[in-house]
Amino acid sequence: MTDSTAQRPTLRICLLGGCLLFACAQAGVALAAEGDPLAGKRRTVTCNACHGQAAMKNVPSLGGQNPAYFVAAMVAFQDGVRPHATMRDVAKSRSLQELKNFAAWYGESPAAVAEVQEGAPPPSSAERCAACHGTDGRTSIAAEVPRIAGQKAGYLGQVLREYRTGARTHAVMQAQAADLGDDDIAALARHFAERPGLQVK
């Protein structure tokens, strides 16, 4: 957005979302604490069938993801808050400790993140993402906010469309995605996918 008046509702939404996310941060850290990455790695055979494949464009990359976000997302699948039949069954088959172990394993970046290279300027709509995900998509404001830099463009685009239609629910994200057109979503997905960050693991 470029009009300052139009920016005010978005800013209020971001600030409200930021406060809610900060309030949840301690709980999120507690959820992800005490995970054993080696134990998590040993149990990733099933996960690797989808998440370990770079060619699966609509399946998220997990390497380097915030552990607290990972655990919170899996608990949401267990509870049916996030509807996805396959992930629901996978999540329900795991204990909380196992989820913490997976989170610890995936939370370790598989390789050093490269320096950001100069390229095309970010789309103007990326400003709304910075308040929670950071300007680079890697510096989340709270433990339960996902890193999005390096995430697959196909997956990012899919998620934003789901928030826009209400197929995926989250008050802040639905409000942010509500007025995004298909071109805006494609530009945002491409921009963050090109940032160094998450990797297939």
N, C-alpha and C positions, 0 to 999 in steps of 0.2 A: 504494500500500500504506500502511496506517496502523499495522499491528503492527510494532514495532521488531525482533522476532525474524525476522519474514518479510522485513524489509528487508535483513538482513545478507547473504544470498546475492546479492541484486541489487547491493548495494554492492560486494561482492567482484568480481562480474562487471564492473561499471563500471570499477573500479580496474584490473583486469587489462586490459580493453579499452583504457583510457586509456593504460596503459604501452605496449601494442602499437602504438597509434596514434601516440604520441609518437615511438616508435622509427622509424616509417615517415615521419614528417613531413618530414625533410630530403630523403629520396628523392623524396617527392611534390612538394616545391617544385622540385627539380631537373628533374623530368619536365615541369613546367608552365613552366619558365623560358624566356625568349627567344621567347615567342610574339608574333606580329605581329597585333594586333587588326584592322587594316585588311585584311590578307590574309585573315584568317578571315572577315570580313564579306562579302568578295567571293565566297566559296564557299558561302554559306548557302542558296542557292536550294533545294537538295534538302531541307535540314534544315527550312526554313520550311514545307514542305508539311504537316508534323505539329507541330513544336515552336513554330511561329509562329502556331498557331491556338488561341485561348483556349477555343473550344468543345470541343476534344478533351480531355475531362476526365481520361482515363487516360494522357495523354502529359505528361511533366514540363515545367514551366517552367524555362528555363535562364538567364534574365537575372539576373546577380548571383551565379551559382554559383561556388564555390571552384574556381579553375583546376586545381589539383592533383587534386582529386576528379574533375573532368571528364576529364582525361587518363587517370587510373587506371581510371575506369569504361570508357572507350573501349578501352583496352588489354585489359581483362577481356573485353569483347565480342570483340575480335580473337582472344584465346586460347581462347574458349569457356568461360571461367570463369563468365561471365554468359550464360545461354542466351536468345537472342532472335534469330530468323533474320534479320529485317530489319536490326537494329542490327549483327549480326555482319557482314553483307555490306557495310554502310555503313562500319563501322570498318576492315574489311580493305582497303577501297579507298583508304584514306588513309595517308599516311606519318606518322611520329611528329611531324615538323615541322608538318604540316598540322593534326594534332590539337592541338598547342600553339597554333597560330594560332586555331583555333576556341575553345579554352579562354580565350585572352586576350580575344577578342571577347565571348564570353558572360559572362566574369568581370566585365566592366564593367557596373555597374548601369545599366539604361536610364533610370532616374529616381531622384531623391533618395528615400530611404526615409523615410516619414512617421513621426512620433512615435507610439508605441503608445497607443491610446485605451483608456480604462477600459472594461471590459466584464465579461462573466461570468468568474468565477474559473476558472483552469485545472483540468482534471480531475486527480485525485490521481495517476493513472498518468503524468502528464507529468513527475513528479519523476525518473523513471528516464531520461528523455531528456536532462535538463539536464546530466548529467555529461559527455556527449560533444558534444551539439549546442548547449549553452548554454540558459539559462532562457528566452531569447527565440527560440531556434531559429536565430539568426543568428551566434552567437559560438561557432564550432566550436573544439574544443580542439586540433585538428591540421589540417594542410592538406588531408589526404585524407578528412576527415569532411565530408559535405555539409551545406550550409545547408538547413534545412527550412521556415523561416518563409516564408509566402507561397506555398508549394508547393500545387498543386491538391489538394483534399481527396480526389478520386477516385483520384489517383495515390498519395498517402500511404496511403490505406486498402488499395489493391491491394498495395503493397509490404509492408506489415505482415502482411497475410494470407499472402503468399508466404513471408515469413520464418517465420511460425507453422507452416506446413505443411512447410517445408523445400524448397519449390520454388525458393526463392532462398537461397543459403547465405552465411552470415557468422556466425562463432561467437558474437560478442557480440550481434548483432541477433537471432539465432535464440533465444538464451536470454532476451532481453528480451521477445520477442513470444510466447513459448511459452504463457504463462498469460493472455494477453489475450483477452477475449471479443469478440464482434462489436460489442457496445455500447461497450466500451473503445476499440476501434480506431476506431469512428466518431467518438467524442468527441475522441480524440487528433488524428485527421485534420482535423476541423473546427477545433479549437483552433489548430493551427499554420498551417492555411490562412488563418485570419483575422488572423494576425500580419503586420505589414508586412515585406516582404522580397523574395523571388524574384518575377520578373515574366516574362510572355511577351515574347520578344524575337525 
